Amino acid sequence: MLAIRQGEERVERWRQAICAAVPDWSLGKLVTALMALRGIDMISASALLAEIGDLSRFQTAPEFMGYLGLVPSEDSTGDTIKRGPITKAGNRRARRTLVESAWSYQHPPRLGQAKQEKVAAAPRAVREIAWKAQCRLNRRYKALLRRGKLKTVAITAVARELAGFVWAAARAANAAQAASK
C-alpha cells in the first residue's frame, strides 16, 4: 500500500510540475489548443508536443501521419497493391499517446462540463475542428466495427485520423496566434 501511495504522490507532483511549466513553454499556446480535442488533456498534449516539437514543420497531414508510423504498410508488385498493418516506423511515444487518446472517440460526441472550459480557451477555428473531429471519428469507429474490424484495429484507424485533426488544429492555432500579433 505504501508503494502505491508513494507512486501516486510522485505522479501528482510530476503532473503539477508539467502544468506549472506549460504556460512559459514556447509551445504552451499550442498545448491549450490541442486540449480542445477529445481525449487530449494537459499531459497528453504536452507529451505529444515534447516528442514531436512544432507541428508546422509538416507540410501536410499525411506527412505527419507518416512520421508517427500510423500509415498502412504496402507491398506492391506491378499492378498488385497489398496494404498491411501500420508501419510503426515513427515516434513510438507520440503514436501511443494518440492511440490512447483515440479510445475516447468510441463514445458519442458531446462536451462534458470539464471539457467545456478547455474548449472555450482554444481559438474559434480550433473549436470547430475539435467538434468536427468528435463527430467524424465516432462515426468512423462505429463504421469500422460494423465492417467486422477488431476494436484495436478500429482505434488505430481512428488514431490515424486523429493525427490529421491534431495537425489541422495546430495549423489553425498557429494562424490564430499570427493573426493576433
N, CA, C and O atoms as a DFTB+ gen file, in Angstrom:
724 C
 N C O
     1  1       0.809      -1.193       0.000
     2  2       0.000       0.000       0.000
     3  2       0.859       1.266       0.000
     4  3       0.538       2.244      -0.675
     5  1       1.941       1.237       0.757
     6  2       2.809       2.401       0.852
     7  2       3.431       2.722      -0.508
     8  3       3.523       3.883      -0.907
     9  1       3.855       1.668      -1.210
    10  2       4.471       1.879      -2.528
    11  2       3.468       2.479      -3.509
    12  3       3.828       3.334      -4.319
    13  1       2.233       2.043      -3.442
    14  2       1.195       2.573      -4.332
    15  2       0.939       4.040      -4.019
    16  3       0.864       4.873      -4.923
    17  1       0.806       4.351      -2.734
    18  2       0.560       5.746      -2.340
    19  2       1.728       6.642      -2.741
    20  3       1.512       7.757      -3.216
    21  1       2.959       6.172      -2.559
    22  2       4.126       6.967      -2.943
    23  2       4.175       7.162      -4.456
    24  3       4.531       8.236      -4.941
    25  1       3.818       6.129      -5.185
    26  2       3.782       6.240      -6.648
    27  2       2.742       7.249      -7.106
    28  3       3.006       8.051      -8.002
    29  1       1.566       7.215      -6.498
    30  2       0.507       8.167      -6.845
    31  2       0.925       9.595      -6.502
    32  3       0.645      10.524      -7.259
    33  1       1.588       9.769      -5.371
    34  2       2.074      11.103      -4.988
    35  2       3.122      11.608      -5.964
    36  3       3.132      12.790      -6.307
    37  1       4.004      10.725      -6.414
    38  2       5.033      11.101      -7.382
    39  2       4.397      11.518      -8.710
    40  3       4.803      12.513      -9.309
    41  1       3.402      10.758      -9.165
    42  2       2.704      11.094     -10.410
    43  2       2.030      12.461     -10.279
    44  3       2.083      13.273     -11.203
    45  1       1.408      12.712      -9.145
    46  2       0.734      14.004      -8.922
    47  2       1.742      15.152      -8.917
    48  3       1.451      16.217      -9.461
    49  1       2.912      14.963      -8.321
    50  2       3.953      16.010      -8.335
    51  2       4.426      16.291      -9.758
    52  3       4.628      17.447     -10.130
    53  1       4.603      15.235     -10.556
    54  2       5.017      15.421     -11.953
    55  2       3.943      16.145     -12.754
    56  3       4.240      17.013     -13.574
    57  1       2.678      15.772     -12.502
    58  2       1.583      16.434     -13.205
    59  2       1.546      17.921     -12.869
    60  3       1.359      18.757     -13.753
    61  1       1.721      18.247     -11.600
    62  2       1.732      19.650     -11.187
    63  2       2.924      20.395     -11.790
    64  3       2.799      21.557     -12.176
    65  1       4.061      19.740     -11.871
    66  2       5.248      20.373     -12.463
    67  2       5.027      20.656     -13.950
    68  3       5.428      21.707     -14.450
    69  1       4.399      19.732     -14.646
    70  2       4.109      19.934     -16.072
    71  2       3.117      21.076     -16.237
    72  3       3.304      21.944     -17.089
    73  1       2.059      21.080     -15.425
    74  2       1.050      22.147     -15.508
    75  2       1.663      23.513     -15.209
    76  3       1.245      24.514     -15.790
    77  1       2.636      23.570     -14.322
    78  2       3.287      24.836     -13.993
    79  2       4.242      25.285     -15.099
    80  3       4.434      26.484     -15.299
    81  1       4.841      24.335     -15.818
    82  2       5.835      24.674     -16.841
    83  2       5.217      25.042     -18.187
    84  3       5.813      25.806     -18.948
    85  1       4.056      24.523     -18.488
    86  2       3.454      24.727     -19.814
    87  2       3.206      26.198     -20.162
    88  3       3.507      26.587     -21.290
    89  1       2.681      27.035     -19.275
    90  2       2.421      28.430     -19.669
    91  2       3.675      29.192     -20.132
    92  3       3.569      30.096     -20.961
    93  1       4.839      28.844     -19.617
    94  2       6.072      29.520     -20.006
    95  2       6.745      28.872     -21.211
    96  3       7.722      29.410     -21.732
    97  1       6.241      27.733     -21.659
    98  2       6.831      26.987     -22.763
    99  2       6.489      27.671     -24.083
   100  3       5.410      28.246     -24.226
   101  1       7.410      27.611     -25.046
   102  2       7.158      28.235     -26.353
   103  2       5.961      27.600     -27.064
   104  3       5.321      28.249     -27.891
   105  1       5.656      26.355     -26.755
   106  2       4.513      25.672     -27.368
   107  2       3.301      25.636     -26.437
   108  3       2.372      24.860     -26.660
   109  1       3.305      26.466     -25.403
   110  2       2.224      26.474     -24.423
   111  2       0.859      26.776     -25.021
   112  3      -0.132      26.151     -24.643
   113  1       0.793      27.732     -25.954
   114  2      -0.493      28.070     -26.585
   115  2      -1.000      26.903     -27.432
   116  3      -2.204      26.676     -27.545
   117  1      -0.064      26.175     -28.018
   118  2      -0.445      25.012     -28.821
   119  2      -0.985      23.897     -27.928
   120  3      -1.906      23.180     -28.321
   121  1      -0.422      23.747     -26.736
   122  2      -0.947      22.773     -25.772
   123  2      -2.397      23.114     -25.444
   124  3      -3.256      22.233     -25.420
   125  1      -2.668      24.393     -25.192
   126  2      -4.031      24.836     -24.886
   127  2      -4.969      24.529     -26.046
   128  3      -6.101      24.097     -25.830
   129  1      -4.511      24.746     -27.266
   130  2      -5.345      24.481     -28.441
   131  2      -5.624      22.987     -28.590
   132  3      -6.757      22.601     -28.875
   133  1      -4.617      22.148     -28.404
   134  2      -4.818      20.707     -28.575
   135  2      -5.725      20.124     -27.498
   136  3      -6.353      19.087     -27.713
   137  1      -5.798      20.774     -26.353
   138  2      -6.672      20.298     -25.281
   139  2      -8.147      20.421     -25.649
   140  3      -8.996      19.857     -24.959
   141  1      -8.469      21.139     -26.711
   142  2      -9.859      21.235     -27.163
   143  2     -10.318      19.925     -27.801
   144  3     -11.519      19.666     -27.889
   145  1      -9.370      19.098     -28.245
   146  2      -9.712      17.815     -28.853
   147  2     -10.060      16.805     -27.767
   148  3      -9.438      16.774     -26.705
   149  1     -11.047      15.994     -28.046
   150  2     -11.480      14.974     -27.090
   151  2     -10.348      13.965     -26.884
   152  3      -9.676      13.563     -27.834
   153  1     -10.153      13.565     -25.630
   154  2      -9.145      12.562     -25.326
   155  2      -7.755      13.133     -25.090
   156  3      -6.836      12.408     -24.708
   157  1      -7.604      14.422     -25.316
   158  2      -6.300      15.049     -25.126
   159  2      -6.412      16.042     -23.977
   160  3      -7.209      16.978     -24.023
   161  1      -5.604      15.825     -22.949
   162  2      -5.573      16.729     -21.806
   163  2      -4.196      17.378     -21.734
   164  3      -3.406      17.265     -22.671
   165  1      -3.910      18.046     -20.646
   166  2      -2.650      18.770     -20.489
   167  2      -1.437      17.839     -20.645
   168  3      -0.474      18.179     -21.332
   169  1      -1.492      16.689     -20.017
   170  2      -0.362      15.769     -20.032
   171  2      -0.158      15.179     -21.425
   172  3       0.967      15.151     -21.925
   173  1      -1.226      14.711     -22.050
   174  2      -1.071      14.095     -23.369
   175  2      -0.678      15.126     -24.425
   176  3       0.120      14.816     -25.310
   177  1      -1.216      16.341     -24.355
   178  2      -0.825      17.386     -25.303
   179  2       0.639      17.764     -25.104
   180  3       1.375      17.946     -26.073
   181  1       1.054      17.881     -23.856
   182  2       2.448      18.222     -23.558
   183  2       3.383      17.113     -24.018
   184  3       4.432      17.383     -24.604
   185  1       3.006      15.870     -23.754
   186  2       3.828      14.734     -24.166
   187  2       3.943      14.668     -25.686
   188  3       5.023      14.436     -26.230
   189  1       2.820      14.875     -26.358
   190  2       2.810      14.837     -27.820
   191  2       3.727      15.910     -28.396
   192  3       4.531      15.631     -29.286
   193  1       3.608      17.124     -27.895
   194  2       4.431      18.210     -28.419
   195  2       5.892      18.084     -27.985
   196  3       6.788      18.517     -28.708
   197  1       6.138      17.500     -26.823
   198  2       7.524      17.281     -26.398
   199  2       8.202      16.265     -27.309
   200  3       9.393      16.388     -27.599
   201  1       7.463      15.277     -27.756
   202  2       8.025      14.260     -28.644
   203  2       8.185      14.763     -30.076
   204  3       9.149      14.413     -30.756
   205  1       7.248      15.576     -30.529
   206  2       7.220      15.979     -31.934
   207  2       7.843      17.351     -32.159
   208  3       8.519      17.578     -33.163
   209  1       7.613      18.256     -31.226
   210  2       8.059      19.633     -31.419
   211  2       6.985      20.412     -32.151
   212  3       5.800      20.087     -32.072
   213  1       7.407      21.433     -32.856
   214  2       6.451      22.282     -33.561
   215  2       5.892      21.539     -34.776
   216  3       6.649      21.060     -35.620
   217  1       4.581      21.449     -34.856
   218  2       3.932      20.704     -35.937
   219  2       3.965      21.447     -37.273
   220  3       3.616      20.873     -38.305
   221  1       4.377      22.704     -37.267
   222  2       4.397      23.468     -38.525
   223  2       5.468      22.957     -39.479
   224  3       5.491      23.362     -40.641
   225  1       6.350      22.086     -39.024
   226  2       7.378      21.545     -39.920
   227  2       6.809      20.499     -40.880
   228  3       7.463      20.125     -41.854
   229  1       5.600      20.032     -40.605
   230  2       4.944      19.079     -41.500
   231  2       4.047      19.852     -42.459
   232  3       3.139      20.565     -42.030
   233  1       4.300      19.710     -43.742
   234  2       3.546      20.453     -44.745
   235  2       2.120      19.939     -44.909
   236  3       1.206      20.712     -45.195
   237  1       1.932      18.633     -44.729
   238  2       0.606      18.037     -44.893
   239  2       0.308      17.093     -43.735
   240  3       1.214      16.647     -43.031
   241  1      -0.971      16.798     -43.551
   242  2      -1.377      15.857     -42.503
   243  2      -0.851      14.442     -42.781
   244  3      -0.391      13.783     -41.848
   245  1      -0.901      13.946     -44.032
   246  2      -0.340      12.609     -44.284
   247  2       1.160      12.516     -43.974
   248  3       1.653      11.458     -43.584
   249  1       1.864      13.608     -44.148
   250  2       3.285      13.622     -43.793
   251  2       3.441      13.437     -42.280
   252  3       4.322      12.707     -41.827
   253  1       2.590      14.095     -41.513
   254  2       2.607      13.954     -40.064
   255  2       2.229      12.532     -39.657
   256  3       2.858      11.948     -38.775
   257  1       1.203      11.978     -40.299
   258  2       0.786      10.608     -40.005
   259  2       1.914       9.624     -40.302
   260  3       2.127       8.671     -39.552
   261  1       2.628       9.854     -41.385
   262  2       3.760       9.004     -41.740
   263  2       4.878       9.106     -40.723
   264  3       5.521       8.106     -40.403
   265  1       5.116      10.303     -40.211
   266  2       6.134      10.498     -39.188
   267  2       5.805       9.690     -37.935
   268  3       6.697       9.160     -37.273
   269  1       4.526       9.605     -37.623
   270  2       4.095       8.862     -36.448
   271  2       4.056       7.352     -36.677
   272  3       3.928       6.586     -35.722
   273  1       4.164       6.920     -37.924
   274  2       4.081       5.495     -38.227
   275  2       2.659       4.973     -38.215
   276  3       2.436       3.781     -38.003
   277  1       1.696       5.850     -38.441
   278  2       0.287       5.462     -38.431
   279  2      -0.282       5.229     -39.827
   280  3      -1.499       5.174     -39.998
   281  1       0.582       5.092     -40.817
   282  2       0.121       4.836     -42.183
   283  2       0.261       3.342     -42.474
   284  3       1.140       2.688     -41.913
   285  1      -0.590       2.795     -43.340
   286  2      -0.507       1.362     -43.618
   287  2       0.752       1.018     -44.417
   288  3       1.202       1.789     -45.265
   289  1       1.300      -0.148     -44.126
   290  2       2.438      -0.613     -44.913
   291  2       1.915      -1.066     -46.276
   292  3       0.724      -1.327     -46.445
   293  1       2.818      -1.154     -47.229
   294  2       2.394      -1.503     -48.581
   295  2       3.401      -2.454     -49.195
   296  3       4.610      -2.257     -49.074
   297  1       2.897      -3.487     -49.856
   298  2       3.725      -4.440     -50.579
   299  2       3.216      -4.453     -52.010
   300  3       2.217      -5.106     -52.312
   301  1       3.903      -3.732     -52.893
   302  2       3.424      -3.572     -54.266
   303  2       4.343      -4.293     -55.241
   304  3       5.567      -4.238     -55.131
   305  1       3.719      -4.967     -56.195
   306  2       4.446      -5.610     -57.276
   307  2       3.630      -5.406     -58.547
   308  3       2.527      -5.937     -58.678
   309  1       4.176      -4.641     -59.472
   310  2       3.455      -4.390     -60.712
   311  2       2.130      -3.705     -60.443
   312  3       2.081      -2.632     -59.841
   313  1       1.041      -4.344     -60.902
   314  2      -0.297      -3.778     -60.708
   315  2      -0.916      -4.172     -59.373
   316  3      -1.972      -3.658     -59.004
   317  1      -0.269      -5.077     -58.649
   318  2      -0.814      -5.573     -57.388
   319  2      -0.359      -4.692     -56.230
   320  3       0.833      -4.446     -56.046
   321  1      -1.332      -4.225     -55.457
   322  2      -1.031      -3.412     -54.276
   323  2      -1.661      -4.094     -53.071
   324  3      -2.874      -4.297     -53.030
   325  1      -0.839      -4.445     -52.095
   326  2      -1.326      -5.057     -50.865
   327  2      -1.003      -4.134     -49.703
   328  3       0.156      -3.791     -49.469
   329  1      -2.030      -3.740     -48.985
   330  2      -1.832      -2.879     -47.815
   331  2      -1.874      -3.751     -46.560
   332  3      -2.686      -4.668     -46.438
   333  1      -0.977      -3.434     -45.644
   334  2      -0.873      -4.224     -44.430
   335  2      -1.105      -3.385     -43.189
   336  3      -1.742      -2.333     -43.251
   337  1      -0.585      -3.851     -42.060
   338  2      -0.743      -3.100     -40.807
   339  2       0.064      -1.810     -40.831
   340  3       0.838      -1.576     -41.759
   341  1      -0.112      -0.976     -39.817
   342  2       0.621       0.293     -39.771
   343  2       2.121       0.027     -39.749
   344  3       2.563      -1.035     -39.309
   345  1       2.890       0.978     -40.216
   346  2       4.334       0.791     -40.350
   347  2       5.067       0.817     -39.017
   348  3       6.092       0.151     -38.872
   349  1       4.573       1.562     -38.047
   350  2       5.209       1.733     -36.743
   351  2       6.637       2.269     -36.883
   352  3       7.486       2.037     -36.023
   353  1       6.883       2.980     -37.970
   354  2       8.234       3.471     -38.242
   355  2       8.528       4.785     -37.533
   356  3       9.682       5.212     -37.490
   357  1       7.537       5.417     -36.990
   358  2       7.714       6.750     -36.437
   359  2       7.964       6.764     -34.946
   360  3       8.452       5.796     -34.363
   361  1       7.622       7.870     -34.356
   362  2       7.846       8.107     -32.947
   363  2       6.874       7.268     -32.112
   364  3       5.662       7.478     -32.158
   365  1       7.416       6.324     -31.357
   366  2       6.616       5.366     -30.606
   367  2       5.782       6.030     -29.512
   368  3       4.613       5.690     -29.333
   369  1       6.370       6.967     -28.786
   370  2       5.659       7.607     -27.672
   371  2       4.518       8.491     -28.171
   372  3       3.426       8.488     -27.602
   373  1       4.774       9.233     -29.218
   374  2       3.730      10.099     -29.774
   375  2       2.591       9.253     -30.355
   376  3       1.416       9.581     -30.192
   377  1       2.954       8.175     -31.026
   378  2       1.933       7.289     -31.596
   379  2       1.081       6.682     -30.482
   380  3      -0.143       6.617     -30.597
   381  1       1.719       6.247     -29.423
   382  2       0.968       5.647     -28.317
   383  2       0.042       6.672     -27.664
   384  3      -1.089       6.345     -27.304
   385  1       0.512       7.899     -27.512
   386  2      -0.328       8.955     -26.940
   387  2      -1.586       9.154     -27.774
   388  3      -2.684       9.278     -27.232
   389  1      -1.424       9.185     -29.090
   390  2      -2.594       9.369     -29.960
   391  2      -3.530       8.161     -29.920
   392  3      -4.750       8.322     -29.932
   393  1      -2.966       6.962     -29.872
   394  2      -3.812       5.769     -29.818
   395  2      -4.598       5.746     -28.507
   396  3      -5.784       5.418     -28.501
   397  1      -3.946       6.089     -27.408
   398  2      -4.660       6.136     -26.121
   399  2      -5.752       7.209     -26.144
   400  3      -6.836       7.000     -25.599
   401  1      -5.473       8.345     -26.766
   402  2      -6.478       9.409     -26.871
   403  2      -7.639       8.983     -27.761
   404  3      -8.780       9.391     -27.539
   405  1      -7.353       8.174     -28.757
   406  2      -8.379       7.753     -29.715
   407  2      -9.458       6.892     -29.069
   408  3     -10.573       6.822     -29.587
   409  1      -9.157       6.236     -27.953
   410  2     -10.156       5.398     -27.291
   411  2     -11.381       6.205     -26.858
   412  3     -12.472       5.645     -26.746
   413  1     -11.227       7.486     -26.616
   414  2     -12.371       8.284     -26.170
   415  2     -13.383       8.531     -27.285
   416  3     -14.504       8.960     -27.012
   417  1     -13.009       8.269     -28.531
   418  2     -13.922       8.509     -29.652
   419  2     -14.897       7.359     -29.880
   420  3     -15.679       7.395     -30.830
   421  1     -14.862       6.336     -29.023
   422  2     -15.863       5.283     -29.140
   423  2     -17.196       5.726     -28.545
   424  3     -18.222       5.078     -28.754
   425  1     -17.177       6.826     -27.805
   426  2     -18.397       7.368     -27.194
   427  2     -19.016       8.430     -28.103
   428  3     -18.299       9.076     -28.866
   429  1     -20.324       8.619     -28.034
   430  2     -20.994       9.619     -28.886
   431  2     -20.440      11.033     -28.637
   432  3     -19.971      11.332     -27.539
   433  1     -20.496      11.889     -29.650
   434  2     -19.981      13.256     -29.494
   435  2     -20.766      14.040     -28.439
   436  3     -21.997      14.035     -28.431
   437  1     -20.042      14.700     -27.565
   438  2     -20.638      15.585     -26.565
   439  2     -19.515      16.335     -25.876
   440  3     -18.348      15.954     -25.960
   441  1     -19.891      17.411     -25.192
   442  2     -18.938      18.189     -24.411
   443  2     -19.351      18.134     -22.950
   444  3     -20.397      18.662     -22.572
   445  1     -18.538      17.505     -22.142
   446  2     -18.803      17.482     -20.707
   447  2     -18.425      18.819     -20.090
   448  3     -17.767      19.639     -20.730
   449  1     -18.838      19.037     -18.857
   450  2     -18.544      20.307     -18.197
   451  2     -17.050      20.533     -18.052
   452  3     -16.575      21.653     -18.240
   453  1     -16.315      19.506     -17.727
   454  2     -14.870      19.659     -17.536
   455  2     -14.181      20.047     -18.848
   456  3     -13.209      20.802     -18.846
   457  1     -14.689      19.529     -19.956
   458  2     -14.060      19.805     -21.256
   459  2     -14.472      21.170     -21.807
   460  3     -13.732      21.756     -22.598
   461  1     -15.626      21.683     -21.410
   462  2     -16.129      22.943     -21.965
   463  2     -15.171      24.098     -21.741
   464  3     -14.974      24.909     -22.646
   465  1     -14.572      24.199     -20.569
   466  2     -13.656      25.314     -20.319
   467  2     -12.359      25.157     -21.118
   468  3     -11.755      26.155     -21.512
   469  1     -11.927      23.925     -21.360
   470  2     -10.733      23.705     -22.178
   471  2     -11.004      24.078     -23.631
   472  3     -10.153      24.658     -24.306
   473  1     -12.191      23.739     -24.098
   474  2     -12.575      24.073     -25.472
   475  2     -12.727      25.586     -25.608
   476  3     -12.326      26.158     -26.622
   477  1     -13.295      26.232     -24.607
   478  2     -13.502      27.684     -24.662
   479  2     -12.176      28.449     -24.704
   480  3     -12.123      29.561     -25.229
   481  1     -11.115      27.869     -24.160
   482  2      -9.808      28.537     -24.147
   483  2      -9.126      28.494     -25.511
   484  3      -8.182      29.248     -25.749
   485  1      -9.580      27.637     -26.398
   486  2      -8.963      27.492     -27.720
   487  2      -9.551      28.510     -28.702
   488  3     -10.672      28.980     -28.511
   489  1      -8.798      28.847     -29.749
   490  2      -9.340      29.738     -30.793
   491  2     -10.568      29.118     -31.464
   492  3     -10.752      27.900     -31.451
   493  1     -11.398      29.974     -32.045
   494  2     -12.669      29.527     -32.653
   495  2     -12.442      28.458     -33.721
   496  3     -13.180      27.473     -33.766
   497  1     -11.444      28.630     -34.574
   498  2     -11.172      27.660     -35.644
   499  2     -10.811      26.297     -35.052
   500  3     -11.197      25.263     -35.596
   501  1     -10.087      26.291     -33.963
   502  2      -9.703      25.031     -33.307
   503  2     -10.931      24.367     -32.688
   504  3     -11.065      23.144     -32.733
   505  1     -11.825      25.167     -32.112
   506  2     -13.058      24.607     -31.535
   507  2     -13.888      23.908     -32.609
   508  3     -14.445      22.835     -32.372
   509  1     -13.967      24.517     -33.781
   510  2     -14.725      23.908     -34.879
   511  2     -14.078      22.603     -35.336
   512  3     -14.770      21.626     -35.620
   513  1     -12.755      22.594     -35.405
   514  2     -12.034      21.380     -35.788
   515  2     -12.254      20.292     -34.746
   516  3     -12.436      19.126     -35.098
   517  1     -12.239      20.660     -33.465
   518  2     -12.421      19.687     -32.391
   519  2     -13.801      19.044     -32.450
   520  3     -13.933      17.837     -32.250
   521  1     -14.833      19.846     -32.725
   522  2     -16.181      19.283     -32.808
   523  2     -16.326      18.393     -34.038
   524  3     -16.939      17.327     -33.978
   525  1     -15.757      18.841     -35.149
   526  2     -15.790      18.034     -36.371
   527  2     -15.085      16.699     -36.131
   528  3     -15.538      15.660     -36.612
   529  1     -13.983      16.729     -35.391
   530  2     -13.245      15.505     -35.072
   531  2     -14.110      14.559     -34.250
   532  3     -14.141      13.357     -34.514
   533  1     -14.816      15.098     -33.251
   534  2     -15.666      14.243     -32.415
   535  2     -16.709      13.518     -33.258
   536  3     -16.897      12.308     -33.131
   537  1     -17.371      14.261     -34.106
   538  2     -18.441      13.677     -34.923
   539  2     -17.884      12.657     -35.915
   540  3     -18.388      11.537     -36.010
   541  1     -16.849      13.047     -36.647
   542  2     -16.302      12.176     -37.688
   543  2     -15.649      10.920     -37.116
   544  3     -15.867       9.821     -37.627
   545  1     -14.861      11.073     -36.073
   546  2     -14.121       9.927     -35.554
   547  2     -15.036       8.922     -34.863
   548  3     -14.764       7.722     -34.899
   549  1     -16.107       9.383     -34.239
   550  2     -17.072       8.453     -33.661
   551  2     -17.777       7.673     -34.763
   552  3     -17.963       6.462     -34.646
   553  1     -18.171       8.366     -35.841
   554  2     -18.804       7.677     -36.976
   555  2     -17.839       6.663     -37.591
   556  3     -18.240       5.554     -37.941
   557  1     -16.578       7.043     -37.720
   558  2     -15.564       6.159     -38.308
   559  2     -15.385       4.902     -37.449
   560  3     -15.317       3.789     -37.970
   561  1     -15.312       5.092     -36.158
   562  2     -15.156       3.961     -35.242
   563  2     -16.333       2.994     -35.384
   564  3     -16.133       1.786     -35.508
   565  1     -17.552       3.522     -35.366
   566  2     -18.733       2.668     -35.470
   567  2     -18.793       1.961     -36.824
   568  3     -19.169       0.791     -36.898
   569  1     -18.424       2.665     -37.890
   570  2     -18.441       2.059     -39.222
   571  2     -17.440       0.908     -39.312
   572  3     -17.735      -0.126     -39.911
   573  1     -16.273       1.082     -38.727
   574  2     -15.266       0.018     -38.760
   575  2     -15.721      -1.201     -37.957
   576  3     -15.470      -2.338     -38.357
   577  1     -16.383      -0.967     -36.834
   578  2     -16.913      -2.100     -36.053
   579  2     -18.004      -2.835     -36.823
   580  3     -18.073      -4.063     -36.780
   581  1     -18.858      -2.091     -37.530
   582  2     -19.914      -2.722     -38.337
   583  2     -19.324      -3.588     -39.440
   584  3     -19.910      -4.599     -39.827
   585  1     -18.158      -3.187     -39.943
   586  2     -17.491      -3.963     -41.000
   587  2     -16.756      -5.177     -40.439
   588  3     -16.134      -5.932     -41.187
   589  1     -16.829      -5.365     -39.119
   590  2     -16.239      -6.549     -38.519
   591  2     -14.801      -6.382     -38.052
   592  3     -14.147      -7.371     -37.722
   593  1     -14.297      -5.162     -38.016
   594  2     -12.928      -4.930     -37.554
   595  2     -12.845      -5.100     -36.040
   596  3     -13.814      -4.845     -35.323
   597  1     -11.705      -5.524     -35.570
   598  2     -11.469      -5.601     -34.134
   599  2     -11.432      -4.196     -33.553
   600  3     -11.107      -3.236     -34.253
   601  1     -11.767      -4.074     -32.262
   602  2     -11.752      -2.754     -31.625
   603  2     -10.380      -2.107     -31.720
   604  3     -10.275      -0.908     -31.979
   605  1      -9.336      -2.885     -31.515
   606  2      -7.980      -2.319     -31.547
   607  2      -7.609      -1.813     -32.929
   608  3      -6.928      -0.795     -33.060
   609  1      -8.048      -2.509     -33.949
   610  2      -7.790      -2.081     -35.323
   611  2      -8.561      -0.801     -35.619
   612  3      -8.032       0.125     -36.233
   613  1      -9.814      -0.757     -35.176
   614  2     -10.638       0.436     -35.392
   615  2     -10.039       1.638     -34.663
   616  3     -10.016       2.740     -35.211
   617  1      -9.561       1.444     -33.451
   618  2      -8.974       2.543     -32.682
   619  2      -7.693       3.030     -33.346
   620  3      -7.427       4.232     -33.356
   621  1      -6.909       2.135     -33.893
   622  2      -5.685       2.545     -34.592
   623  2      -6.024       3.374     -35.822
   624  3      -5.338       4.351     -36.124
   625  1      -7.077       2.990     -36.531
   626  2      -7.525       3.779     -37.688
   627  2      -8.024       5.150     -37.249
   628  3      -7.772       6.152     -37.918
   629  1      -8.731       5.189     -36.122
   630  2      -9.215       6.460     -35.579
   631  2      -8.028       7.320     -35.143
   632  3      -8.044       8.537     -35.327
   633  1      -7.000       6.693     -34.567
   634  2      -5.802       7.434     -34.146
   635  2      -5.098       8.067     -35.344
   636  3      -4.559       9.169     -35.244
   637  1      -5.107       7.369     -36.464
   638  2      -4.503       7.919     -37.684
   639  2      -5.241       9.185     -38.107
   640  3      -4.620      10.200     -38.423
   641  1      -6.558       9.118     -38.112
   642  2      -7.339      10.298     -38.478
   643  2      -7.236      11.387     -37.416
   644  3      -7.249      12.574     -37.741
   645  1      -7.134      10.990     -36.147
   646  2      -6.943      11.963     -35.076
   647  2      -5.647      12.735     -35.295
   648  3      -5.581      13.932     -35.017
   649  1      -4.631      12.062     -35.787
   650  2      -3.365      12.742     -36.091
   651  2      -3.601      13.855     -37.118
   652  3      -3.004      14.927     -37.022
   653  1      -4.460      13.602     -38.088
   654  2      -4.789      14.634     -39.070
   655  2      -5.496      15.812     -38.428
   656  3      -5.232      16.963     -38.776
   657  1      -6.395      15.533     -37.490
   658  2      -7.088      16.614     -36.787
   659  2      -6.138      17.377     -35.869
   660  3      -6.266      18.592     -35.718
   661  1      -5.193      16.679     -35.258
   662  2      -4.185      17.356     -34.429
   663  2      -3.367      18.304     -35.295
   664  3      -3.105      19.443     -34.906
   665  1      -2.968      17.831     -36.465
   666  2      -2.198      18.672     -37.395
   667  2      -3.018      19.900     -37.802
   668  3      -2.501      21.017     -37.823
   669  1      -4.297      19.688     -38.126
   670  2      -5.163      20.802     -38.540
   671  2      -5.369      21.789     -37.389
   672  3      -5.348      23.002     -37.599
   673  1      -5.567      21.276     -36.187
   674  2      -5.768      22.151     -35.023
   675  2      -4.510      22.964     -34.743
   676  3      -4.599      24.146     -34.411
   677  1      -3.355      22.350     -34.870
   678  2      -2.099      23.066     -34.656
   679  2      -1.917      24.156     -35.705
   680  3      -1.468      25.260     -35.396
   681  1      -2.261      23.843     -36.921
   682  2      -2.152      24.829     -38.001
   683  2      -3.114      26.006     -37.762
   684  3      -2.744      27.164     -37.953
   685  1      -4.329      25.702     -37.348
   686  2      -5.315      26.752     -37.064
   687  2      -4.889      27.590     -35.864
   688  3      -5.068      28.808     -35.862
   689  1      -4.329      26.949     -34.848
   690  2      -3.863      27.682     -33.662
   691  2      -2.704      28.603     -34.014
   692  3      -2.646      29.737     -33.539
   693  1      -1.784      28.127     -34.838
   694  2      -0.667      28.973     -35.272
   695  2      -1.153      30.147     -36.110
   696  3      -0.631      31.255     -35.982
   697  1      -2.156      29.919     -36.973
   698  2      -2.718      31.002     -37.774
   699  2      -3.422      32.029     -36.893
   700  3      -3.301      33.232     -37.124
   701  1      -4.155      31.563     -35.885
   702  2      -4.845      32.463     -34.977
   703  2      -3.851      33.285     -34.152
   704  3      -4.066      34.468     -33.886
   705  1      -2.768      32.634     -33.758
   706  2      -1.739      33.327     -32.973
   707  2      -1.040      34.387     -33.843
   708  3      -0.754      35.489     -33.373
   709  1      -0.770      34.049     -35.098
   710  2      -0.132      35.000     -36.006
   711  2      -1.056      36.186     -36.301
   712  3      -0.592      37.318     -36.436
   713  1      -2.354      35.927     -36.398
   714  2      -3.315      36.991     -36.685
   715  2      -3.476      37.936     -35.481
   716  3      -3.766      39.120     -35.653
   717  1      -3.289      37.415     -34.283
   718  2      -3.465      38.256     -33.093
   719  2      -2.259      39.149     -32.823
   720  3      -2.340      40.072     -32.013
   721  1      -1.155      38.884     -33.489
   722  2       0.055      39.712     -33.272
   723  2       0.010      40.996     -34.043
   724  3       0.944      41.794     -33.969
